[in-house]
Amino acid sequence: MNALRTVVFVFSYVFSLIRISIAVDTITVNQHIRDGETITSAGGTFELGFFSPGNSKNRYLGIWYKKVAPRTVVWVANRESPLTDSSGVLKVTQQGILVLVNDTSGILWNSNSSRSALDPNAQLLESGNLVMRNGNDSDPENFLWQSFDYLGDTLLPGMKLGRNRVTGLDWYLSSWKSADDPSKGNFTCEIDLNGFPQLVLRNGFVINFRAGPWNGVRYSGIPQLTNNSVYTFNFVSNEKELKWTDKNTGWTLYSTAQRDDCDNYAFCGAYGICKIDQSPKCECMKGFRPKFQSKWDEADWSHGCVPNTPLDCQKGDGFAKFSDVKLPDTQTSWFNVSMNLKECASLCLRKCTCTAYANSDIRGGGSGCLLWLGDLIDIREFTQNGQEFYVRMATSELGYIEHNSKGGETNEGWKHLELSLFDLDTLLNATNNFSSDNKLGEGGFGLVYKGKLQEGQEIAVKMMSKTSRQGLKEFKNEVESIAKLQHQNLVKLLGYFGIARSFGGNETEANNKSGWNIWLYVSEYASEGLYSTKSDVFSFGVLVLEIISRKRNRGFNTSQTLELNPSWACMDTLYRRYAIFATAFCMDGDGYS
């Protein structure tokens, strides 16, 4: 066996054949095992004893498959302290500790349990787990110590990868140095707990391969690792432990890491996507370009990509959707399993350090929130079982929507943008209960109030009241228009709150008496989608006519009765016919018509 450059998941047989002869699977305080003696699990699957690996003459205490040839060792006790002769003896102490001793050196290895013991014994279970427990304990799962807590290079059914948050014990796989030396090699397979937990393969401290986070069904970077009738996988995170476990009814060499270049960590650099079936293998994500074009042209993709347009959180960004991919490295991520995708998008939009978001669990249509707070690294495309996530981009990039010149297909991912939802209490606190002292003016169909959010952001709140004569359709049109404008001197649509009921097109606006619609603005804006200049022309025309006529289009008195100036009735018709020239024809009721 060479030093492992891959992780091999090995799953054991569950044999239905029961040995007729009595298999000794237990060691008591008065018993011991010498070199040349073994104990066998009750079903005859595993055997414990001394062995020499490969061409080595050193002796080790280990567990292997009894019925599999050649011998496949799954656990070694004294990995770092080999015996140089055959004088080794395994004993059980009165304190419930397993000790390995020889004739000259004393104790070479021990199980080091700190729990108190009463009539202890050691037993090799049919799972391959060597356990120490109290002889009078009727609980089959109450162990003083177990070998499954101290993994070698093999993951058996029932073993865990992760961390015991109570004891601080880490569960991870580590390679042998060589086929002749089972001491710990350079390679480890572990759950990285920085950010959202993910499975990684390290060479020393350097990540070689990243299986990605668990998405409720599989690891994001191993699409072929799915549950079936032979084996199942599970990921658990609670206040006591964080672990990945597997169960099975069969065994096979199932999967290896680093199958191709795209499995090599960060092969395409930041914001690069690896596509194994194309040449070159690396390309920048849409909306990004190579950081160093000359290096990129030389097939040196390690420097990655940068945005075509720099992000500007204050002026507004949006998100582009990417599908069928391995999720980026989550070491600099944040997660919340109780949030939904819409809440996740809203939170990411408000956090200037957030670069992307996704569901943390893809089951049942998706749930949970996963935010990336740094560069997006180690992304590859899959043909199946990939995942989708949303990447932050400048609004100018989102304004461009790809079309297929032949089929006219639209990439919907480029249209994705999220607004925040605010509850009424937040707005009441921000505006001092819509105090008259906070009133800025009277808008086209309601009042405008100044306010300040809890985090200190100053806002303007425009409210559509229940007495407004402007209907839901017009309200939505105006919201969409302001959401699509992009200019440093225009306000940014931050979010909305609505308690008004929807009403049909055959209902008059005067019937809309049920509540308010409120939108919030900040000092600058940039957004996504297509902007129609006609909306801006019309608004500009209204503004000019208000200045010329010295009359407002709509008035708002303290009794909440909204008055429509009849002299403006022609504005919409002329706008539709003459666009910008409409301002030349409408004055007031006593003037031009």
N, C-alpha and C positions, 0 to 999 in steps of 0.2 A: 504494500500500500504506500503510495507516494504521499508527500505532504498534501493535504487536501486543498485544492483550489475551487472546489465545489462543495455544496452542502448536499448530503444524500439523506433523504427521508426513508427510513426502513420501517416496515410494518410487519408485525409478527403474525404467524399462523395461530389460529385457535383450533387446536386439534380436537376432534370429537372422540378419537380413540383414547381410551383410558388404560393406563398400564395395569396389568394384572398383578405384577409384583408390587410390593409396598415400597414406595419411594420415600427415602428419608429426606425431608425438606427443612428440618429444624435442628438448631444447635442450642443446648442448654448450658447452664453455668458449669456443669460437671462434664461437659463434652468439649471436644475440639476437633479441628480438621488439620491434618498434616499434609505436606506436599505429597501428591499421589492419591489422596482421598478427595471425594466430591460429595455434594448433596444435590438433589434434583427436585425441581418443583413438582407439585402433586400430579399435574397432568403430563409431566415428562417433557415439557417444552424447553425449559432452561436448566442449566447446570452451573454450579459454582465450584471453583477449584483453582489450582495453580497451573500456569502455562508459561511458555516462552514464545514471544511473537517472532514471526519471520525466521531470520537466521540468528537472532540474538540468543545468548546463553543465560541472560538474566531471567529471573522468575517473578511472576506477577500474580496477584490474586484477582480473579476476574469472573465474569458471568458471560456465558455464550449459549447459542442455540445448540441443544443437545443432538437434534436430529438433522441438522443441516451440515453438509460437507461442501467445501472445506469449512473448517471451524470459523464461525463469525462471532467475534467478541463484541459485546455491546456495552460492557462496563468494566472499568479497572479501578481497584481500590487504591493501590500504591503506585499511581502513575509517576510520581516524582521521586519515589524511594524504592527502587528495584532491589530484589534479593539477588545476591551473587551466587547463591548455592541453593540446595534443596532442603534447607533446615527450617523453612518457614512454617509457622503454626498460627491458626486463627482461633481465638478464644473469646468467650463471653465473660465479662467481669460481673461481680455482684452489684455493681453500680449501673448495670445495663449498658455497658460500652463494649463494642467490638474492638479487639486489639489484634494486630498482626506483629508477631515477634519472631526472632531467630535466636540461634544459640549464642551469638557474639555481640550483636548491636543493640539488643533490647527491643524496645517498641519502634517499629518502622512506620506504622500507620494505626490510627484509631478513629472511631466514629464520632468521638467528641460530643456526646449528648449531655446536656445540662439538666435534663429532667430526672426526677427521682424515680427509682425503679423498685419493683417488688416481684421477686421470682422471675427475672427477665429471661427471654429467649429470643434467638434470631431465627427468622424463617425466610426461605426463598419462595416468593409467591409465583403463581402461574403467569403473572404479568411480566416477570423478570425483575421485580422489585425485591431487593433484600431489605427486610425491615427488622427493627428491634422493638419489642413491646413487652408489657407486663403479662406474666403467664396467666393471671386470673382476670384479665380484662376481656369482657365479652364483646366489646366494640371492635369489629374487624378493621376499622379505619383509624383507630387511635394508636399512632405509632410514637415511640420515643425517638426514633430516628428512622430514616429510609434512604436508600441509595438513589431513588428518583429525584431527590433534592440536589444531587451532585452529579450532573450529567457528564458524559464523556463526548464521544464523537457521533453518537447514535441517539435518535429520538424514538423512543418506544411508545406504543399506545398507553396513555395515562400520564406520560411525562408532560412537563410544562416548560414553556419559554416565557420569561418575564421576571417579575420581582414579587417577593413576599413583603408586603408593605408593613407587616407587623414586626418581622424579624430582620428585615433588610436583606434577606438572602436573595441573590440573583440566580436565575435559572438560565443557563446558556450552553450551547454546544461549543466544543473546542476540538480542533483537529489533532491527530497524532503528529509527532515530528517526522516520523517515517514508518514504514511497515514493520521495522524492527524496534521502534521506540514509541511507546504509547504516551510519553510525557507530552504536556501541552505544546502544540505547535503554534504557528503564527496566526492561524485563521480561527475566527470565532463567528458563531451565528447567534444573534441575540435580538431582543426587543429593545430598540432605542426609545427611551422614555423622554427625550427632549421634544417638547411639543406633543403633537398627536402621535401615540405609539406606532412604531413601524418596525418591520423585520429587516435587519441588515446583516450583511456578511462583511467582516472586517479582516484586513491583513494588518495586524498590529493595531494601530489607532486609525488607520485609513480605511474608509468605506470602499470596498471593491464592487459590491452588488447590493442593491436595495430592492427588497420585495415590496416595499411600500406599506401603507396603512391597511388595516383590516376594514373592509367596507360592509361587513355583515354577512357576506357570502364567500368572499375570497380575499386574498391579498391583492392589492391593486396592480402589482407588478408581476404576478404569476397567474395569468388568466386561466391556465390549464389546471390549476389547483382548485378543483371544485368538489363539493360533497357528492357522493353517490352511494350505492348500496353496499360497497365494500368498505369505505372509510368515510368518516365525517370529521369536520373540524369546527372548532368553536373558539371564540375570543371573549374573555371575561375581564371586566375592570370594576372593582369595588374598593371599599375602604380597607380591605384586608389584603387583597392581592390583585395583580395584573398579570394575566397569563394567556397563553395560547395552548390548547390541548387538542389531541386527536383520539379518535376511537376507530376500531376497524374489525373486520372479520376475515382479513386476508393480508398477504404481504407481497410486496414487489419493490424493485428499484423504480421509483416513481418519477422523480424530477431532479434535475441538476440546475444550479444557478450558473449565470454567465454562459448562456447557450450561444450567444452571438455578440457582436460589438455593441449593439444597442442595450445589452444588459450590463455593460461596463458603466460604472457610476459616472454621471455627468459627462458622458461621451460627447455631447453636443454643446456643453457649456450652458450658461444661464439663458433662459428663454429660447433655447433651441429644442427642436423635436427630432428624434431619431426615427427614421423609417427604413427598416432593414431591407425592404424589397425595392428600393430606389437607389439611384446613383446620381450625385453623392448621397450618402446615408443621412446627412444632417441638413436641416433647413431651419430658418428662423420662423418663429410663430408669426402668423399674419399680424401686421401692425408693428413688426420689429425688423431690424436690419442687422447685418454683421457688425460687431463692434470694431473689428479690424478687417476690412474687406480683403486686403492683400493676404493676410493669414488664412482667411476663409477660402480664398481661391487656391491656396496651397494645401487644402484639406486639413488645416490645423483649426479645428472647431472649438478648442478648449476655452477660448476667450468669450465664446457665446455671442449673444445679440443684445441690442439696446433698442428702446422704443424709437419708432420713426418720429414721433412727436413727444417731447417730454411731458410727463404727467404734471398736472396742475390741480391739486386737490381743491384749492380755494376757488378756482374758476370752473370746476366741475369735470368729472371723469365719468366714464361708463364702463360697461363690461362686454366682452366678446366671449361667446360660448365655444368651447372646444370639446369634441366628443371622441370616444374610442381611444383613450390614452391611459397611460400609467400616470397616476397623480404625482405631482412634484414632491421633492424632499420636504418632509414635515418637521424638520428640526426647529425651524423658526415659525411654528404655527400655533394657533389657539383654537380650542374647540369647545362646543357646548352641545350636549346630546339632546337637549330638550327643545331647541329652536328649530323652526322650519326654514326652507330655502329662502323665502321672501324676507323673513326677519334677518337671515344671514346676509343677504345682499344689502339690505338697508344698513346693517352694522358695518359692513365692509366699506360702503360708500362714505360713511361718516368718519372712518378711521383712515387718515392720510397714509399710514404705513401699510395698510392692507393692499396686497397686490393681486389676490385672487380669492375665490371662495368656492365651496362645493358642499354637498351633503356628506356627512360623515358615515351615513348608513344608507345603502341603496335599496334595502328591502322595503316592500310595500309602497313603492312610488317615491321613496326617499325621505329621510328625516335627519335631524341633527345639523350642526353648523361647523364647518371647518374653514378657518381663515388662514391664509399665508401672509406673513408679516415681513417677508424678505424676498430676495430673488427666487425665481422659479427655476429649479435645477433638477436634472435627471428625468426628463419626460421622453416617452417613446410612444409610438402609435401602434395599436393592435388591430388585427383584422376582426377580432371578436372578443367579447367580454371585457372591453375597455370601459373606462369611466368618463364622465363628463364633468367639466368644471368651468368657471367663469373668470376671465382674466381682465384686470383693470387696464383701461387704455384711455388716451386722450380722446375727447369727444370728436375732434376733427377726424380721427381714424374711424370712429364708429359711424360718422356721417356717410362714409363710403360703404355701399352694400354691393357685394360681388354678384354679378349676373352671369349666367352661362350664356354665351353669345348665340348658342344654337337652341338650347332648350328653355332659356329664360328662367332658369332656376335661381332662387334667392337663398343666400346663406343667412338663415334666421339668427345665427349666433351674433351677427354684427348689429342686430337691432335691439339687443337686450339692454335695458336700463331699468334701474330700480329707484323708487322714491320712498322716503320714510313715512311711516304712519305715526301720528301723534294722538294721544288721548286728550280728552277735554280738560282734565285736570292740569296737564302740562301747559296747555295754552292759557288756561285761566291764571296759572301762576306766572307765566311769562308776561302777560299783559295786565297784571294786577286786576284780574276779573273784568277785563275789557273796560278798564276805567276811561272816563272821558279825558283824563289827563294824558292818556296814552294814545289818544286819537290823532292820527296824522292827517286824515282827510277823508273825502268821500270818493270812492271809486266808481267804475261804470255800473256796478250793480250791488254796491254795498259799502261798508265802512272799512277803513284801513287803520290798523293799530300797530304801534311799535311795541316791541317786547324783547325779552332776553331769556334765552334758554338757561337751564341750570348750569351747563358747562361754560356759560359766558358768551355764547354766540348771539349777536344782535340780529333780530329778525323783524320783518313786517308781516302782519297777518291780515289778509284780505278775506272778508266774510260775505258770503251770499246768504242773505237772510230769508226767512220764510215768506216775507212780503215782496220779495224781488219779482219783477215781471219778466226777468230773463230766465228762460227755461234751462233744463239740464243739458240739452244739446249745446246751447250757446255757451253755457258754463264750461262744458268739457272742451269745446273748441278753443275757448280762450286759454284754458289750462294747457292744452296741447301746444298752442302757439307759443306761449311763454316758455314752455318746456323745450321748444326746439330752437329758440333763439340763442345765439352765441356771440356775445360781445362784452368787452370788459366794462362798458358803461351801462349794461342792462343787468337787472336783478336775476338771481338764480332761483329756480323753483326748488325748494328744499324738501317739501313733503305736503301732506294733506291730512285733514280730519273731516269726516263726513257723517252726519246723522240724518241727512235729508233722505226721504224715500224717493225712489225713482218713479217718474210718471211717463205715460205713453205719449206718442206724438199727437194723439187726438185730444189730449188734455191741454187746457190753457195754462199759461204760466201763473195766472192768478190763483189757480187751484193748488199750487205747490206751497202748502202752508205748514208743512210738517217739521221744518227745522232749518239747519244751516249747512252750508258747505264752506269750508275754510281752507285757504291755501297759504303756505308760508314761503317767504322769499328771503334770500340773503343777498349780500352786496354785489356778487358777480354771478354769472351763469354760463355754463356750457352743458349741452345735453346731446342726446342721440337722435337719429332719425332724419327724415326729410322735412325741411322747412319750406312752407309756401309763402312767397313774398307778398301774395295778395292780402294775407292777414295783416301784415305790417303796413301795407299801403292803406288799408281801410282804417286802421287805428290812427295812422298819421293824418288821414283826411278828417277824421272826427276831431282830433286835437286842433287842427288848423281852423275848422269851422267854429269850435268852441271859442278860440281866441278872437276870430273875426266878429262873431255874433255876440260875444260876451255873455253867452248862455251855456249852461251845462247840458249835455245830452240827457242826463238823468239827475234827479235831485233826491235827497234823502233827508227827511225831517225827523224831528225827535219822536214823532208818533210812529215811526217805522213804516210810513207810507211812502212808497217809491213812486215818483211822478215821472212819466215819460213826456218829454217835450215833443209835441206833435209836429213841430216845424222840421224835425229830423226824419220824417217818414220816408222821404225820397232818397235818403243817403244810401240805403242798401241797394236799391234798384240801380241808381247811377253808378255805384261802385262796381256792380257786376257788369255793367255795360261799358263804362268808360275808365274803370280802374283809377289811376292816379289823377285823371282829369276831373274826377267827381267833385273835388273841392271847389271847382270853379262855378258850380251850378247850384249848390244848396246854400242858402243863407238862412233866414228865419222865416216865420210865418208871414211877416209883413214885407218881405223882400222877394228874392228870386225863388222860383219854384220849378 
